[in-house]
Amino acid sequence: MLTHAAASLPLPDDVGMDPAHYALYIEARKRDDSRDGYTLLHVGPYTQTRHAQQDHDRITAALDGRETTFVPGHRVSVRYAPFDVSDHQLFADPYEADAVALLDAAVARG
Protein backbone atom coordinates (compact mmCIF):
# COMPACT_ATOMS: atom_id res chain seq x y z
CA MET A 1 0.00 0.00 0.00
CA LEU A 2 2.82 2.40 0.79
CA THR A 3 4.44 1.88 -2.60
CA HIS A 4 1.14 2.72 -4.29
CA ALA A 5 0.77 5.87 -2.22
CA ALA A 6 4.39 6.90 -2.84
CA ALA A 7 3.86 6.50 -6.58
CA SER A 8 0.54 8.43 -6.42
CA LEU A 9 -1.31 5.34 -7.62
CA PRO A 10 -4.80 4.45 -6.44
CA LEU A 11 -5.00 1.65 -3.94
CA PRO A 12 -6.42 -1.63 -5.23
CA ASP A 13 -9.83 -2.59 -3.88
CA ASP A 14 -8.56 -5.98 -2.74
CA VAL A 15 -4.96 -6.50 -1.73
CA GLY A 16 -5.57 -10.16 -0.90
CA MET A 17 -5.29 -9.72 2.85
CA ASP A 18 -7.75 -9.37 5.71
CA PRO A 19 -7.88 -5.87 7.18
CA ALA A 20 -5.29 -5.44 9.92
CA HIS A 21 -6.29 -4.30 13.37
CA TYR A 22 -4.00 -2.76 15.93
CA ALA A 23 -4.06 -2.31 19.67
CA LEU A 24 -2.28 -0.40 22.40
CA TYR A 25 -0.93 -2.18 25.43
CA ILE A 26 -0.19 0.01 28.44
CA GLU A 27 2.07 -1.97 30.72
CA ALA A 28 3.40 -1.53 34.23
CA ARG A 29 6.74 -3.30 34.69
CA LYS A 30 8.87 -3.52 37.82
CA ARG A 31 11.67 -0.97 37.79
CA ASP A 32 14.33 -3.57 38.64
CA ASP A 33 14.55 -4.57 34.94
CA SER A 34 12.81 -7.86 35.62
CA ARG A 35 9.95 -8.97 33.42
CA ASP A 36 7.59 -8.80 36.40
CA GLY A 37 4.60 -6.61 35.85
CA TYR A 38 1.21 -6.56 34.24
CA THR A 39 -0.82 -5.00 31.48
CA LEU A 40 -2.61 -2.03 32.95
CA LEU A 41 -4.87 -1.36 29.98
CA HIS A 42 -5.69 -2.80 26.55
CA VAL A 43 -7.10 -0.37 23.98
CA GLY A 44 -8.33 -1.52 20.60
CA PRO A 45 -9.03 -2.46 17.95
CA TYR A 46 -7.82 0.36 15.78
CA THR A 47 -8.51 -0.16 12.11
CA GLN A 48 -5.85 2.33 11.02
CA THR A 49 -2.29 2.61 12.26
CA ARG A 50 -2.50 6.39 12.32
CA HIS A 51 -5.28 6.29 14.92
CA ALA A 52 -3.27 3.89 17.07
CA GLN A 53 -0.17 6.07 16.64
CA GLN A 54 -2.10 9.22 17.63
CA ASP A 55 -3.34 7.62 20.86
CA HIS A 56 0.12 6.13 21.46
CA ASP A 57 1.62 9.61 21.21
CA ARG A 58 -1.08 11.12 23.46
CA ILE A 59 -0.57 8.48 26.15
CA THR A 60 3.21 8.80 25.91
CA ALA A 61 2.87 12.56 26.39
CA ALA A 62 0.54 12.02 29.37
CA LEU A 63 3.12 9.70 30.93
CA ASP A 64 6.05 12.03 30.25
CA GLY A 65 7.85 12.54 33.53
CA ARG A 66 5.37 10.34 35.39
CA GLU A 67 6.13 6.91 33.90
CA THR A 68 7.97 5.88 37.08
CA THR A 69 5.53 7.44 39.54
CA PHE A 70 2.20 6.64 37.89
CA VAL A 71 2.12 3.15 39.44
CA PRO A 72 4.42 2.97 42.50
CA GLY A 73 7.35 0.59 42.01
CA HIS A 74 6.68 0.22 38.29
CA ARG A 75 7.57 1.91 35.02
CA VAL A 76 4.53 2.47 32.82
CA SER A 77 4.95 2.36 29.06
CA VAL A 78 2.77 2.02 26.00
CA ARG A 79 3.35 -0.07 22.91
CA TYR A 80 1.26 -0.89 19.91
CA ALA A 81 0.97 -4.30 18.36
CA PRO A 82 -1.51 -6.42 16.41
CA PHE A 83 -4.94 -6.78 17.98
CA ASP A 84 -5.64 -10.29 19.26
CA VAL A 85 -9.31 -10.85 18.53
CA SER A 86 -9.48 -13.86 20.85
CA ASP A 87 -8.94 -11.48 23.80
CA HIS A 88 -11.45 -8.87 22.61
CA GLN A 89 -13.25 -8.77 25.97
CA LEU A 90 -10.08 -7.37 27.60
CA PHE A 91 -9.96 -4.31 25.35
CA ALA A 92 -11.46 -0.86 25.80
CA ASP A 93 -12.93 0.58 22.61
CA PRO A 94 -10.80 3.56 21.54
CA TYR A 95 -13.68 5.09 19.60
CA GLU A 96 -16.00 5.27 22.61
CA ALA A 97 -13.67 7.11 25.02
CA ASP A 98 -10.52 9.18 25.16
CA ALA A 99 -7.44 6.93 25.52
CA VAL A 100 -5.83 9.19 28.15
CA ALA A 101 -9.07 9.16 30.18
CA LEU A 102 -9.11 5.35 29.93
CA LEU A 103 -5.54 5.27 31.28
CA ASP A 104 -6.44 7.58 34.19
CA ALA A 105 -9.45 5.39 35.04
CA ALA A 106 -7.32 2.21 34.92
CA VAL A 107 -4.75 3.71 37.28
CA ALA A 108 -7.49 4.94 39.64
CA ARG A 109 -8.94 1.40 39.79
CA GLY A 110 -5.53 0.18 40.86
C-alpha positions as CSV (number, residue, x, y, z in Angstrom):
1,M,0.0,0.0,0.0
2,L,2.8,2.4,0.8
3,T,4.4,1.9,-2.6
4,H,1.1,2.7,-4.3
5,A,0.8,5.9,-2.2
6,A,4.4,6.9,-2.8
7,A,3.9,6.5,-6.6
8,S,0.5,8.4,-6.4
9,L,-1.3,5.3,-7.6
10,P,-4.8,4.5,-6.4
11,L,-5.0,1.7,-3.9
12,P,-6.4,-1.6,-5.2
13,D,-9.8,-2.6,-3.9
14,D,-8.6,-6.0,-2.7
15,V,-5.0,-6.5,-1.7
16,G,-5.6,-10.2,-0.9
17,M,-5.3,-9.7,2.9
18,D,-7.7,-9.4,5.7
19,P,-7.9,-5.9,7.2
20,A,-5.3,-5.4,9.9
21,H,-6.3,-4.3,13.4
22,Y,-4.0,-2.8,15.9
23,A,-4.1,-2.3,19.7
24,L,-2.3,-0.4,22.4
25,Y,-0.9,-2.2,25.4
26,I,-0.2,0.0,28.4
27,E,2.1,-2.0,30.7
28,A,3.4,-1.5,34.2
29,R,6.7,-3.3,34.7
30,K,8.9,-3.5,37.8
31,R,11.7,-1.0,37.8
32,D,14.3,-3.6,38.6
33,D,14.6,-4.6,34.9
34,S,12.8,-7.9,35.6
35,R,9.9,-9.0,33.4
36,D,7.6,-8.8,36.4
37,G,4.6,-6.6,35.9
38,Y,1.2,-6.6,34.2
39,T,-0.8,-5.0,31.5
40,L,-2.6,-2.0,33.0
41,L,-4.9,-1.4,30.0
42,H,-5.7,-2.8,26.5
43,V,-7.1,-0.4,24.0
44,G,-8.3,-1.5,20.6
45,P,-9.0,-2.5,18.0
46,Y,-7.8,0.4,15.8
47,T,-8.5,-0.2,12.1
48,Q,-5.9,2.3,11.0
49,T,-2.3,2.6,12.3
50,R,-2.5,6.4,12.3
51,H,-5.3,6.3,14.9
52,A,-3.3,3.9,17.1
53,Q,-0.2,6.1,16.6
54,Q,-2.1,9.2,17.6
55,D,-3.3,7.6,20.9
56,H,0.1,6.1,21.5
57,D,1.6,9.6,21.2
58,R,-1.1,11.1,23.5
59,I,-0.6,8.5,26.1
60,T,3.2,8.8,25.9
61,A,2.9,12.6,26.4
62,A,0.5,12.0,29.4
63,L,3.1,9.7,30.9
64,D,6.0,12.0,30.2
65,G,7.9,12.5,33.5
66,R,5.4,10.3,35.4
67,E,6.1,6.9,33.9
68,T,8.0,5.9,37.1
69,T,5.5,7.4,39.5
70,F,2.2,6.6,37.9
71,V,2.1,3.2,39.4
72,P,4.4,3.0,42.5
73,G,7.3,0.6,42.0
74,H,6.7,0.2,38.3
75,R,7.6,1.9,35.0
76,V,4.5,2.5,32.8
77,S,5.0,2.4,29.1
78,V,2.8,2.0,26.0
79,R,3.4,-0.1,22.9
80,Y,1.3,-0.9,19.9
81,A,1.0,-4.3,18.4
82,P,-1.5,-6.4,16.4
83,F,-4.9,-6.8,18.0
84,D,-5.6,-10.3,19.3
85,V,-9.3,-10.8,18.5
86,S,-9.5,-13.9,20.9
87,D,-8.9,-11.5,23.8
88,H,-11.4,-8.9,22.6
89,Q,-13.2,-8.8,26.0
90,L,-10.1,-7.4,27.6
91,F,-10.0,-4.3,25.4
92,A,-11.5,-0.9,25.8
93,D,-12.9,0.6,22.6
94,P,-10.8,3.6,21.5
95,Y,-13.7,5.1,19.6
96,E,-16.0,5.3,22.6
97,A,-13.7,7.1,25.0
98,D,-10.5,9.2,25.2
99,A,-7.4,6.9,25.5
100,V,-5.8,9.2,28.2
101,A,-9.1,9.2,30.2
102,L,-9.1,5.3,29.9
103,L,-5.5,5.3,31.3
104,D,-6.4,7.6,34.2
105,A,-9.4,5.4,35.0
106,A,-7.3,2.2,34.9
107,V,-4.7,3.7,37.3
108,A,-7.5,4.9,39.6
109,R,-8.9,1.4,39.8
110,G,-5.5,0.2,40.9
